[in-house]
Amino acid sequence: MVMVLGSLRPVNSSPIHTTTNASSSNSSDKKRQYLTRRRTVVFGTSVLVASLLNSNPLSSSSPPSFHLALAQQQQLDELQQEEDRAVQLFQEASPSVVFIKDLEIDKIPKTSTADVNLIEDENAKVEGTGSGFIWDKFGHIVTNYHVVAKLATDGSGSHRCKVYLVDTKGNGFYKEGKIVGVDPAYDLAILKVDAEGYELKPVVLGTSQNLLVGQSCFAIGNPYGYENTLTTGVVSGLGREIPSPNGSAIRGAIQTDADINAGNSGGPLIDSHGHVIGVNTATFTRKGTGASSGVNFAIPIDTVVRTVPYLIVYGTSYKDRF
């Protein structure tokens, strides 16, 4: 069966802790040092092999063990470059990914602020979790409709959307997300957070038009409440059809074997350049397990790009305006 990933109660942990600029700077320095240190090692060994080659003009007459060592070193260089690329991609893209919690408030204080309503205690239980990504610097966030469906259809006013973000300085904070627009036919929704005083980092948009089966892709999200999780895979298929929350079909979906589980919904599917190519949405599961089987689906970013501006301006899709 194909399961549109619903929300799941997360582990009891605080997803994002507020950090200081100093700690953020130290963390960034460590990341740069990590990559620089590893590249230095690889570069050094590559230079050594190259110098050995130059010192032996008759390399064709070199012993087989030498050629084997050279081939192994070249393979290690390629693996190191691939690993560094994945690390750098995650470091650059993850600040644009948000963690979304759907809270149900049992007792709403008469004089309350948005922050008070977002406190998780005996009066506010977590109904589900999901992911999303920052669309622009004004605080618009793209996610799946089914992640915020309870909030969108709430007539009692008891649901709140708690969004965890990170600014460009690495400081973590949370805000209430307000629904701006929804399109259940494409399983898309737009939230808006008040990010005054924070500088947000929007995602870099790619295109899904020229995707090829076999190319690498990466999913970032919060499966089962574990924030900032990276999974890797390839584009397994194109032009797939998956069900939408309103019962219609979403055509042109991207199939991938990058793991997508409950809580990943609404997060970005990214290509090797760090560009968003899709919105992670559904997974094929064996009945009764609820776990990803390696057959996962994302809404193509070209569909998202056509839909989001209408949701931001009008609150509904173009087709629903007439």
Beta strands, then each sheet from edge to edge (+ up, - down):
strand 1: 2-4
strand 2: 97-105
strand 3: 124-134
strand 4: 140-143
strand 5: 159-166
strand 6: 172-176
strand 7: 178-183
strand 8: 188-192
strand 9: 216-221
strand 10: 229-243
strand 11: 249-256
strand 12: 268-270
strand 13: 276-284
strand 14: 296-300
sheet 1: 1+ 13- 12+ 9- 10+ 11- 14+
sheet 2: 6+ 5- 2+ 3- 4+ 8- 7+
end
